[in-house]
Amino acid sequence: MSTSSAPYDLVVIGGGSGGVASARRAASYGAKVALIESSRLGGTCVIRGCVPKKLMMYAAQFGQTLREGLQPGWQVAQAEFSMAKWQEAKGKEIDRLEGIYARMLETSGVETIRGHGVIKSTTEVQVGDRVLSTQRILIASGATPNRSAFPGLELAATSNELLDLSTLPKRVGVIGAGYIALEFACILRGLGSEVSVFYRGDLPLRGFDESVSSRLVAAMKLQGIQLHANTDFKLLGQQGSKFKLQTAAGTYEFDFVLNATGRSPNTQGLGLENIGLRTGPAGEIEVNKYSHTGIKGVYAVGDVTNRVNLTPVAIAEGRALAENEFNGKDLTVDHTSVPTATFTSPPIGSVGLTEEQAAKRALIRVYETEFTPMKTKFSGGEQKTYMKLLVDDASDRVLGIHMLGDDAPEMIQLLGVLYTMGATKADFDRTIAVHPSSAEEWVLLRELSRTVGTSA
């Protein structure tokens, strides 16, 4: 076993978005940095998450347009989707992106080490037969799918395996109520699968604004997706190539079952016990607002901390840490003003508080609109767009912005700028509309839907 002679300024465990961002930023200030990755560079987002998922979403949307959304005057011959050809193209694109990550690390001066990193002490990380001596350790190991919510769930595929399919399953059961479950349900339905979604609560998307969640449920039913709320799960079994899901309401048979019950921080086998670093109730590494753990010189960013588990947040946390440690800054990440997009069909865009959250804090005014977009109406479609503004009655500041409809992910990015700046309803009102567009409805919301909450 060999020990590195010259100590590193920073050793990063995990080559996902947060780890790579922090490593590169630290190296840009002259730090000697090593990054350890046991799998592929790019992490969940690039390799088996949001990037390939969105590529699959594009394919699904194209299919839905061919079947349901052709504009008057167009005629298209019968089209057929090949999962195998899509898989081949996706593989090439992910390989290309991983190559970009590798080159970015190399040109930044970061040493990439392939293998499983284990923390031996607060100043040592072992990779295979090599022990790296370092002043700082950053844990950015991400999260891994849960597999034990009820008996037999380990038989189900996760999003990792789904994105590697080369044939499209005919009948799919999706277990889960989060955005991953609903996104893949919409995608698979758009590609042509028969899809059923099972979840324990009344509504999916816990933590989302309920006006949006309920309307998404209606939209998914309109697409032919079967939704089973309040499910009491008993057992998932497999006979040959078929899966049988047993619930209190009955037994359902599928060709493919997706486990989308959530993800847990990936802390197993990191050697946390060697430095006395304990994890929180969800298995997360607990950190302060600067991403410092309770152990001097040991830090953590991204999904392993279970704060806001989104790629851009992990990147911001990683860069802030590097700026503070190597450039004398005093940066933190505001986890309360993060714009998010959910790539369901139709998609969701949100930033700020939900109506339920805002009403507990103040007296608020609610403005909302629901309409059928011009493009949809002209092609004979039924899907509506929904928009909602939550406004603090005393200050007129916008507390929450929520949308369900086409282009919601694109709109919410810029609306997030307004929210972060502290925009008021008056700021929206005095902005001239862009016509004809769906986005103009944000500045034309004049009719008050309701007032809720307290003025305490």
Secondary structure, 3 states (H helix, E strand, C coil): CEECCCCECEEEECCCHHHHHHHHHHHHCCCCEEEEECCCCCHHHHHHCHHHHHHHHHHHHHHHHHHHCCCCCCCCCCCCCCHHHHHHHHHHHHHHHHHHHHHHHHHHCCEEEECCEEEEECCEEEECCEEEEECCEEECCCEEECCCCCCCHHHCECHHHHCCCCCCCCEEEEECCCHHHHHHHHHHHHHCCEEEEECCCCCCCCCCCHHHHHHHHHHHHHCCCEEECCCCEEEEEEECCEEEEEECCEEEEECEEEECCCEEECCCCCCHHHHCCCECCCCCECCCCCCECCCCCEEECHHHHCCCCCHHHHHHHHHHHHHHHHCCCCCCCCCCCCCEEECCCCCEEEEECCHHHHHCCCCEEEEEEEECCHHHHHCCCCCCEEEEEEEECCCCEEEEEEEECCCHHHHHHHHHHHHHHCCEHHHHHCCCCCCCCCHHHHHCCCCEEEEECCCC
